[in-house]
């Protein structure tokens, strides 16, 4: 997978949404302690590029995510029951999903 130079998560979404058949991910609970992330090569590449772009975002953008019943639902199959939430550390805000994080 080649990194999209200087790309943002919004840029990744724009690029992959232009494809004739935009990629679709299935994210679901496989068993008690395993999450299934399934898709064709393009879908997994999209996810990888999205994570890479997020990892390089400035520190003011410490969190991002997609969910099949919320923001980003176009990227999921109907069989998806879970989304994903990325949180990059260190984080000046010190919280995830409204919960205060413990400082180390």
Number of C-alpha atoms within 10 A of each C-alpha: 10 7 12 14 7 9 18 19 21 11 15 20 18 11 14 18 15 9 10 7 9 15 21 21 25 20 22 16 13 10 8 6 6 9 12 14 17 16 18 12 11 17 20 17 17 25 21 16 23 23 17 17 20 23 19 15 16 9 14 10 13 21 18 14 16 17 18 21 14 10 11 13 16 17 22 23 16 14 11 21 14 18 20 11 12 15 17 16 11 10 16 9 11 14 15 14 9 7 8 10 12 7 8 3
